[in-house]
Amino acid sequence: MKILIAEDDHNIRQGLDDLLSQEGYEIDAAENGKIALERFKQHKPQFVILDIMMPEMDGYAACREIRSLDTDIPIIFLSAKSEEIDRVIGLELGADDYISKPFGTREVVARIRAITRRYLKTNNTPSEQTSFSFGDLEVYPSELRAKKDDSFIDLSLREIKVLQTLSNHQGEVVTRDQLFNECWGYDHMPNSRTLDQHISKLRKLIETNPTEPVLIKTVHGMGYRYE
């Protein structure tokens, strides 16, 4: 899923890029509203995050233009402006949410996951919405979560992709390169530490005892296996 980020502050733009890339989103970043509109027309993202105060074209103007081209795409405003009137204007222009700076990473991720769930439920085909079993879990891709007993576990897009890939190759060794290609993309530069960190985090979420995993097993020197 591709997200277009329009933010003139380089540090915030890069921080959002890094954060959401880790979540499994493909990021297209722009430093002002004018460039963002051009990128939107060229690359057709599925999600847009707009800062309000930007050079060339502000977020409000960019939102109007984007909404004239696509009435359904999810849009979040991101701005230091926090007065109620600014929120009202943003929502009246068709934004789905409004996040005020400064913000916490958990807040951003939670709100984007919530909107992603709505998008997936609306736009996926019935076959893509079906759940699949993974050990004692029932995984719901369109809901970005899994169910274990009576409890739900929130998952990122990338964590869902990893579980789907391992499930599709149940009983087989899935190499590191396979996981990178299917869950990160062919243009991603493999990094063993990145993969190990993701698997470690995923185990903490789904394994009864993460130090002795029974669902995602390490095959030393090769990759991982789901039995």
C-alpha positions in Angstrom: 0.0 0.0 0.0 1.5 3.3 -1.1 1.3 6.5 1.1 2.0 9.9 -0.3 3.5 12.2 2.4 3.6 16.0 1.8 5.6 17.8 4.5 8.0 20.7 4.1 10.0 19.9 7.2 12.8 17.5 6.1 13.2 15.9 9.6 9.5 15.2 10.0 9.2 14.0 6.4 12.1 11.6 6.9 10.9 10.5 10.3 7.4 9.6 8.9 9.1 7.8 5.9 11.2 5.7 8.2 8.3 4.9 10.6 5.8 4.0 8.0 8.3 2.0 5.9 8.9 -0.1 9.0 5.1 -0.7 9.1 5.2 -2.1 5.6 4.0 0.9 3.6 5.6 2.1 0.3 6.3 5.8 0.8 6.3 8.6 -1.8 7.4 11.9 -0.2 7.1 15.5 -1.4 8.3 18.8 0.2 5.3 20.9 -0.8 1.7 20.7 -2.0 2.5 21.3 -5.7 4.9 18.5 -5.9 2.6 16.3 -3.9 -0.2 16.9 -6.4 2.1 16.0 -9.3 3.2 12.8 -7.5 -0.4 11.9 -6.8 -1.3 12.1 -10.5 1.7 10.1 -11.5 1.9 7.4 -8.9 -1.7 7.0 -7.7 -1.1 6.3 -4.0 -3.8 4.7 -1.8 -3.3 7.1 1.1 -2.3 10.7 1.6 -0.8 12.6 4.5 -0.8 16.4 4.1 0.9 19.1 6.1 -1.2 22.3 6.1 1.4 25.1 6.0 3.6 24.4 3.0 5.2 26.5 0.2 4.0 26.6 -3.4 0.6 25.0 -2.4 -0.7 24.5 1.1 -2.4 21.3 2.3 -5.9 22.7 2.0 -5.4 23.5 -1.7 -3.7 20.2 -2.3 -6.6 18.4 -0.6 -9.2 20.2 -2.8 -7.3 19.1 -5.9 -6.9 15.6 -4.8 -10.5 15.3 -3.8 -11.6 16.5 -7.2 -9.6 13.6 -8.7 -10.5 10.9 -6.1 -13.4 11.3 -3.7 -12.6 8.1 -1.7 -8.8 8.1 -1.0 -8.0 8.4 2.7 -6.5 11.8 3.7 -4.9 12.8 7.0 -4.0 16.4 7.8 -0.8 16.9 9.8 -0.1 20.3 11.2 1.1 22.5 14.1 -2.3 24.3 13.8 -4.5 23.0 16.5 -7.4 25.5 16.7 -10.9 24.0 16.3 -11.6 26.1 13.1 -8.6 24.5 11.4 -9.8 21.0 12.2 -13.3 21.9 10.9 -11.9 23.3 7.7 -9.8 20.2 7.1 -12.6 17.8 7.8 -15.0 19.9 5.6 -12.5 19.6 2.8 -12.9 15.8 3.0 -10.0 14.8 5.3 -10.5 11.5 7.3 -8.4 12.6 10.2 -6.3 15.4 11.7 -3.1 15.0 13.7 -1.6 17.9 15.5 2.2 18.4 15.9 4.0 17.5 18.0 2.8 13.9 17.8 3.9 10.5 19.1 4.8 7.7 16.8 2.2 5.4 18.4 -0.5 7.9 17.8 0.4 8.2 14.1 0.7 4.4 13.6 -2.6 3.8 15.4 -4.5 6.3 13.3 -3.0 5.2 10.0 -3.7 1.5 10.9 -7.4 2.4 11.7 -7.8 4.1 8.3 -6.0 1.4 6.5 -8.4 -1.2 8.0 -11.3 0.8 6.6 -9.6 1.1 3.2 -8.9 -2.6 3.0 -12.4 -3.6 4.0 -13.8 -1.3 1.3 -11.4 -2.0 -1.5 -10.3 -5.6 -1.2 -12.1 -8.5 -3.0 -13.9 -11.1 -0.9 -11.0 -13.6 -1.4 -8.5 -11.0 -0.1 -10.6 -10.4 3.0 -10.7 -14.0 4.2 -8.8 -15.0 7.2 -6.2 -17.8 7.5 -4.9 -20.0 10.3 -1.4 -19.7 11.6 -0.9 -22.2 14.5 -3.3 -21.2 17.2 -4.0 -17.9 15.6 -6.7 -16.8 13.1 -5.2 -14.0 11.1 -7.5 -11.3 9.5 -5.5 -9.4 6.8 -8.2 -6.8 6.1 -8.4 -6.0 9.9 -4.6 -5.9 10.4 -5.0 -8.2 13.4 -5.0 -11.8 14.6 -7.1 -13.6 17.1 -5.8 -15.9 19.8 -8.3 -17.5 22.0 -10.6 -14.6 22.9 -8.0 -11.8 22.4 -7.0 -9.8 19.4 -3.4 -8.9 18.5 -2.8 -5.8 16.3 -0.4 -6.3 13.4 1.3 -4.1 10.8 1.0 -4.6 7.1 4.5 -6.1 7.0 3.8 -8.5 9.9 0.7 -9.7 8.0 2.8 -10.2 4.8 5.4 -12.2 6.8 2.7 -14.5 8.2 1.1 -14.9 4.8 4.4 -15.8 3.2 5.3 -18.3 5.8 1.8 -19.8 5.7 1.9 -20.1 2.0 5.1 -22.2 2.3 4.1 -24.2 5.4 6.6 -26.9 6.2 9.2 -25.4 3.8 12.2 -23.3 4.6 11.6 -19.7 3.5 14.9 -18.1 2.8 15.8 -14.6 3.9 15.9 -13.5 0.3 12.4 -14.9 -0.2 11.1 -13.0 2.8 12.7 -9.7 1.6 11.4 -10.1 -1.9 7.8 -11.0 -0.9 7.5 -8.7 2.2 9.8 -5.8 1.5 9.9 -5.8 -2.3 12.6 -6.7 -4.9 14.1 -3.3 -4.8 14.8 -3.4 -1.1 18.4 -4.0 -0.1 18.5 -7.0 2.2 19.7 -6.5 5.8 19.8 -9.5 8.1 19.5 -7.4 11.2 16.3 -5.7 9.9 14.7 -9.1 9.2 15.8 -10.5 12.6 14.4 -7.5 14.4 11.0 -7.9 12.6 10.9 -11.7 13.3 11.8 -11.1 17.0 9.1 -8.5 17.4 6.5 -10.7 15.6 7.4 -13.6 17.9 6.8 -11.4 21.0 3.3 -10.8 19.6 2.3 -14.3 18.6 4.4 -16.9 20.4 3.5 -18.2 23.9 7.2 -18.2 24.7 9.2 -16.0 22.3 12.5 -17.4 23.5 11.4 -20.9 22.5 9.3 -20.3 19.4 7.0 -23.0 18.0 5.3 -21.1 15.2 8.2 -19.3 13.4 11.3 -21.5 13.7 14.8 -20.4 12.7 16.7 -22.5 10.2 20.2 -21.4 10.8 22.1 -20.2 7.8 19.0 -20.3 5.6 15.9 -18.6 6.9 12.7 -19.5 8.7 10.0 -22.2 8.7 6.4 -22.4 9.8 5.4 -26.0 10.6 
